Amino acid sequence: MFTIEHEFDATIVTLIDDGDIPLQDDITIAAFASVVTLEQYNPRTDRIHKISMSMAQLRDLQAALNLPEGSYRFSDAPTD
């Protein structure tokens, strides 16, 4: 399950783990113009862990989810 909210400066997506036990805490993804942040509460440390990634890193992650094992680099040059 997930929710989507459009704020003034970001789109916020919250991923809610509603599957089989053991469940994980919600993950909040905030997409700004130049950076994407991921946050998840850790009950063992009672802290929120935050990761920031650039739009290029997000693009690479998206591509990596659909590629076989290996090392890849995006090229800015057009392909024919």
Secondary structure, DSSP 8 states (H G I E B T S, - for coil): -EEEEE-SS-EEEEE---SSSS----EEEEE-SSEEEEEEEETTTTEEEEEEEEHHHHHHHHHHTTS-SS-----SS---
